[in-house]
Amino acid sequence: MRYKKLPRTFYTGPTLKVAKELLGKYIVRKIGKKKLIGKIIETEAYIGPQDRASHAFGGKVTLRNRAAYFFGGRIYIYLVYGIHWQLNISSSREKKPECVLIRALEVPGESKEIASGPGKLCRYLKLDKSFYGEDLTGSKRIWLEDRGEKARISQITATRRIGIDYAGTYWSRRKWRFLLKPKENSKIKKKKGRA
């Protein structure tokens, strides 16, 4: 069965909306004839330049963060602690540096731990710096699909983002981390009219 690849318009919506709507969508990573697939079950939104937790806080532009300024739907990937890649997707409009961090995937037929964190999912998908700036709407090696699943509001938990105490009380308390409730992951409502 062929599934619908997410279009540019999906990524250019408001970042908090994109972060929630990414839940239940599938990442497909093609390596030769093999495909690595995972359902997105956890995201975090970063809204710069006002967001003190964002790499673009204050409107700064660096070689590291420039992908966050691209049109929605491009990959912003970087290393933390010199060993863990982090997969972010640019959102909103060009020159408006907002993005969504993909924090966890559910992988069919695999242990829950295989992609249970940002670093683990990048290892599972075999992602590295070569994906920096990749356009998810046109890439032949990585893209996102709508497989006819839509998470209800009642299925989504919103919590504080992780590891951003340095951003201060206001920003560290924003509930911009979104998760599918564990018992609901496999019970996402199928959209009407889709196979």
N, C-alpha and C positions, 0 to 999 in steps of 0.2 A: 504494500500500500504506500502511495506517495502522500506525504504530509506537506502542509503549507509552511513555507519558510516565512519567518516574521519580516514584514516590510519595514522600510525606513520610518513610515509614519508611526509605527508602534513605539520606536525608541525616542522619537522627538516630542512625545507628550511630557506633561509635568513629571519630574523625577520621582516624587513619592508615589505617584500613580503607576509609573513604569516599574518601580521596585516591587510593588504588590502584584502587578499583573504578570511579572516574570515567574511568579510561583506557579508551578504546574506546567511550565513550558520546558521543552527538551533541548539540551545542547547535544549537537552531533559533531563529532570530531572524526574526520576521515583520514586514515593512514593507509595508503595503497588501496586495497580492496576491502580493508577492514574498517568498521565503524565502531567507535566508542561512544556510548549514549548514556545520558543521565538526566533525570528530571530535577529541575531546580526546586529546592525546598527551603532555602534560606538566603535572604538578601539583606543588604544595608545600603541606605541612600546617603549620598554626600552632596551637599548643595553649596558650592562655593560661588563667589568669593567671600560671602558673609559667614559661612560655616567655618568655625575655628578648627574643626576636625578635618577639614578638606585640605588636600595638597595645594589647592588653588586659593587658599585663604588670602584675602587682601588683594586678589587679582594677579598674584605673581605667576609668571610663566617661566618654566625651566625645561631643559631637555627631558627631564623625567616626566613632567606632568602635562606636556603640550597636547597629548592625545585626549585629555579631558576637555579640551577646547574644540574638538572636532564635532561635526554633526553627530547626532545620536546614532548609535549602531556600530561604533568603532571600538576596538579593544584597547584598553589602557591596562597594561600589565607591568608589574614592577616587583623587585625583590625586597623582602624584609628579612632582617637578621643575616643578610647575605646568602640565604639558603632556600627560602620559601617564596615561590612566585604567587602573586595575587592577581586574580582575574577580575577586572572591572570592565563595565560597558558604559561608554559615554551616552549621555541622555540629553534631552532638551535640544536647543538649537546651537548652531555653530557660534563659537566665541562666547558661549555661556557655559563655563566649566563645571558641569555637573556629571555625576556618574553613579553607577550602582555596582557595589562589590558583590560578587557571587560567592556566598559563604559555604554552601553545602549542596550536594546532589544525592538523589536516591538512584542507585544503579540496579536495574533489574537483574536478579540472579546472583548478586554479589553481597558481601558483608555490608552492614550498615556503616562500617568504619572506613570503607575504601575511599569515600569522597566526603567525609563528615566535617571537613574544615577547608578553608581557602587554600592552604598549602597542599593538602591531600588531594583535592579535586584537580589541582593543576598537575600533580604527579600522575593521577589517573588518566587525564586527558593528554598528557605529554606536551604541555605547553611551556614555552620559554620566551625569551626576548624577541625571537623571530616573529612573534605574533603581534608585536607592538604596532598599533595603528590599523590592524587588519579590519576590513569592512565585513561585518557579519552578514550584510545583505547581498554581497557578491562573491564572497570567498568560496573556494571549492574544497577547502580543508577544514573549515569550522563554520557552523551556522546554528541558528536557533529555530525550532519548529513549534508550531501550534498543532497539537495532536488531538484537538477537540475537547480538552479538559479546561475547566474554569473553576478556580477556588472561590468558594463563597466567603463573604466577610467573616462569617462565624467560624470558618476554618483557619483563619489567619490570626496569629498572635503577634502583637507589636511590642517590642521591648527596647531598652536602651542599647545603643551600639557598644561594641566591645573594645576595650583598651584605649579609650580616648579621654581619660580623666584630665589629661593635659589641656584639653580644650575649654576647661572651665565648667562651672555648674550648669549654666543654661544649656550649652551645646551637648554636654555629656548626658543630660537628662532627656534629650529629645528621643522619643520612641520611634526611631527610624530604622530599626532592625525588624525584619518581617520573616516569620516562620510559618510553615504549614504545621498545624497541630499533629503530633506523631500518629495518633490513632486515625487521623483523617487522610494521611498521605495517599492511601490506596483507595479512597472513597470520594475523590474529587468528581463533582458533577460533570457529566458529559453534556456538551452544548447540544441543543436541539438542532436537528438537521445535519449532524455530522456523524460519519461512520466511526 
